[in-house]
Amino acid sequence: FSDGVEIASPNVSPTSVWKYRWEPGYSILPGAYTFTVFDSENQISDKIMVRAEKGSITIVVAGSQTYYIGEKIQFSGTSTASNSVYLFICGPNSEKVGKKIDQLDLGIKNNDDSTFVKVNIRSDNTWSYTWDTSLVGTQIEIGTYTAYAVEGPFSLDNLYDKAFGTVSFIIKKPFISATTSQSIVAKGDHLFITGTAEGAEYQKIQIWIFGDEFYQVSTIRANPDSSFFVDL
């Protein structure tokens, strides 16, 4: 724009009012810009100066940054670069090809909104998104992942001079272990079953007991420390 570029010719209303919204997109460079408005004969004019600054985007993940498949992961951050952030994720077998975070079998495509998760920015420049990994349990793999929050629907190869933030975290597979208080128990006595259900805090656990002529299923919940206890 250094040589001056005519950007519009807005109409003037019967009440002598005109307005125009300039949308230069993501390619505008930071710096000072002077807007000049003049009549058709260039005899009457007015000027105003504005400054365009490069915005920034941040992203953080709640908790310990280690999660089990089936958990909900809370992403949040700030953005002064755009009205929305576009999320995608890279992980095992997709380090160089981003995937749509809520549809891991779909690769992102540059400038294709439908291949990103779009999150609107609040009035205080903050945003948040909850990823329910149970909805992609059959698609997700264990390993280290990196989530991207970008000012627009841009792929990994098109992030140069774009505002974006990243955060890394680990996905693990939940597991259950259990032991009994004794291997032989007299009829009428108590049998205690204790164990650990990593990645299943507050979730339901089923206890299955099989015998020659006996079958029983009971449901319990794991404690906040992932432990559980059954008194049979």
C-alpha positions in Angstrom: 0.0 0.0 0.0 3.0 2.3 0.0 2.1 3.9 -3.4 -1.6 4.4 -2.4 -4.4 2.1 -3.4 -8.0 2.9 -4.0 -10.0 0.4 -2.0 -13.6 1.5 -2.4 -16.2 4.0 -3.6 -19.0 3.8 -1.1 -22.3 5.5 -1.8 -23.5 8.5 0.2 -26.9 8.2 1.7 -29.7 10.9 1.3 -28.7 12.1 4.8 -25.1 12.7 3.7 -23.7 9.6 5.5 -21.4 7.0 4.2 -19.6 4.0 5.7 -17.2 1.3 4.7 -15.7 -1.8 6.4 -12.2 -2.6 5.3 -11.3 -6.3 5.5 -7.7 -6.7 4.3 -7.4 -10.3 5.5 -4.4 -12.0 7.0 -1.8 -10.6 4.6 -1.7 -7.1 5.9 1.7 -6.1 7.4 1.9 -4.4 10.8 2.5 -0.6 10.6 0.8 2.8 10.2 -1.9 3.3 7.5 -3.4 6.6 6.3 -6.9 6.5 4.9 -7.9 9.4 2.6 -11.4 10.2 1.6 -12.1 12.7 -1.2 -14.9 13.8 -3.5 -15.2 12.8 -7.2 -13.1 15.8 -8.3 -10.5 15.4 -5.6 -11.0 18.9 -4.3 -12.4 18.1 -0.8 -10.7 15.5 1.4 -10.1 14.2 4.9 -7.6 11.9 6.4 -7.3 9.5 9.3 -4.4 7.3 10.5 -4.7 3.9 12.0 -2.0 1.4 13.2 -2.2 -2.3 12.4 -0.4 -4.5 15.0 0.3 -8.2 14.8 -1.9 -10.1 17.2 -1.0 -13.2 19.2 -2.6 -16.4 20.2 -2.0 -18.6 23.3 -3.2 -22.1 24.1 -2.9 -24.1 27.3 -4.3 -27.4 28.5 -5.8 -27.9 32.0 -4.4 -30.5 34.3 -1.1 -32.5 34.3 -0.8 -32.7 30.5 -1.1 -36.5 30.7 -4.5 -38.0 30.0 -6.2 -41.3 29.4 -8.4 -42.2 26.4 -11.9 -41.5 27.4 -11.2 -38.3 29.5 -12.2 -34.8 28.6 -9.4 -32.4 27.9 -9.9 -28.7 28.4 -8.1 -26.3 26.1 -8.2 -22.5 26.6 -6.2 -19.4 25.7 -6.3 -15.9 24.4 -6.4 -14.3 21.0 -5.9 -10.7 19.8 -5.3 -11.8 16.2 -8.8 -12.7 15.0 -12.4 -13.2 16.0 -12.0 -17.0 16.0 -9.2 -19.6 16.5 -9.0 -22.7 14.4 -7.9 -25.9 16.1 -6.1 -29.0 14.8 -3.9 -31.7 16.3 -0.7 -33.6 15.4 0.3 -36.9 17.0 1.5 -40.4 16.4 1.6 -41.2 12.6 0.5 -37.6 11.9 3.4 -35.4 13.0 3.5 -33.5 9.7 -0.1 -33.8 8.8 -2.6 -32.1 11.0 -5.9 -33.8 11.9 -9.3 -32.3 12.8 -9.3 -32.6 16.6 -12.8 -34.1 16.9 -12.5 -36.2 13.8 -9.1 -37.8 13.7 -9.6 -39.6 10.4 -10.0 -36.2 8.6 -6.8 -34.4 7.6 -6.9 -30.6 7.6 -6.8 -28.7 4.3 -5.5 -25.1 3.9 -8.2 -22.5 3.8 -10.9 -25.2 4.3 -12.9 -24.3 7.4 -14.7 -27.6 7.5 -11.5 -29.5 8.3 -10.8 -27.4 11.5 -12.6 -26.9 14.8 -13.6 -23.3 14.9 -13.9 -21.6 18.3 -15.2 -18.1 18.7 -13.3 -15.5 20.8 -15.1 -13.9 23.7 -15.3 -10.2 24.3 -12.4 -10.4 26.8 -10.2 -12.0 24.1 -10.4 -15.5 25.7 -11.5 -18.8 24.3 -12.0 -22.4 25.5 -12.8 -25.8 24.0 -13.4 -29.2 25.6 -12.2 -32.3 23.7 -14.1 -35.4 24.7 -11.6 -38.2 23.8 -14.3 -40.9 24.3 -15.9 -39.8 21.1 -12.7 -40.6 19.1 -11.7 -43.6 21.2 -11.4 -46.0 18.2 -9.3 -43.4 16.3 -6.9 -42.1 18.9 -3.5 -43.7 19.6 -1.3 -43.5 22.7 1.6 -41.1 22.5 2.5 -37.5 22.5 0.2 -35.0 20.7 0.5 -31.3 19.9 -2.6 -29.1 19.6 -2.5 -26.0 17.4 -4.6 -22.8 17.7 -4.3 -20.7 14.6 -5.8 -17.3 13.6 -7.2 -18.8 10.4 -7.8 -22.2 8.7 -4.1 -22.6 7.8 -2.3 -25.9 7.5 1.2 -26.7 8.9 2.9 -25.6 5.7 1.2 -22.2 5.7 1.9 -20.9 9.2 4.7 -18.5 8.2 3.9 -15.0 9.4 0.6 -16.3 10.9 -0.4 -16.0 14.6 -0.7 -19.4 16.3 0.1 -21.1 19.6 0.8 -24.8 20.5 0.7 -27.0 23.5 1.9 -30.6 23.9 0.4 -33.4 26.0 0.4 -37.2 26.4 -2.4 -39.6 25.8 -2.3 -43.0 27.6 -4.4 -46.1 27.6 -6.4 -46.7 30.8 -5.9 -50.0 32.6 -7.4 -52.0 35.5 -5.6 -54.2 38.0 -7.3 -56.2 40.8 -6.4 -58.6 43.7 -8.4 -60.7 46.2 -7.8 -60.8 49.9 -7.3 -64.6 49.8 -7.5 -67.4 47.3 -9.7 -69.7 49.4 -12.7 -68.5 51.4 -15.2 -70.4 53.5 -18.8 -70.2 52.7 -20.3 -67.2 54.6 -17.0 -65.4 54.9 -16.1 -62.1 53.3 -13.9 -61.8 50.2 -12.4 -58.4 49.5 -11.5 -57.3 46.0 -9.2 -54.3 45.7 -7.5 -52.7 42.8 -6.6 -49.7 40.7 -8.4 -48.3 37.6 -6.0 -45.8 36.1 -7.8 -43.4 33.8 -11.2 -44.3 35.2 -11.6 -41.9 38.1 -15.3 -41.5 39.0 -16.1 -43.9 36.2 -18.1 -47.1 36.4 -16.3 -50.4 36.8 -18.0 -53.8 36.4 -17.0 -56.7 38.5 -17.7 -60.1 36.8 -17.7 -63.3 38.9 -18.0 -66.7 37.2 -18.4 -70.1 38.9 -19.5 -73.7 38.0 -23.1 -72.8 38.8 -22.7 -69.1 39.7 -22.7 -65.9 37.8 -22.8 -62.3 39.1 -22.2 -58.8 37.7 -21.9 -55.7 40.0 -21.1 -52.1 39.1 -19.1 -49.7 41.3 -17.3 -46.4 40.8 -13.6 -45.8 41.2 -12.4 -43.4 43.9 -10.7 -40.0 43.1 -7.3 -41.7 43.5 -8.3 -44.4 41.0 -8.6 -47.1 43.6 -11.7 -49.3 44.1 -12.9 -51.8 46.8 -15.5 -54.5 46.8 -16.7 -56.5 49.8 -18.3 -59.7 48.6 
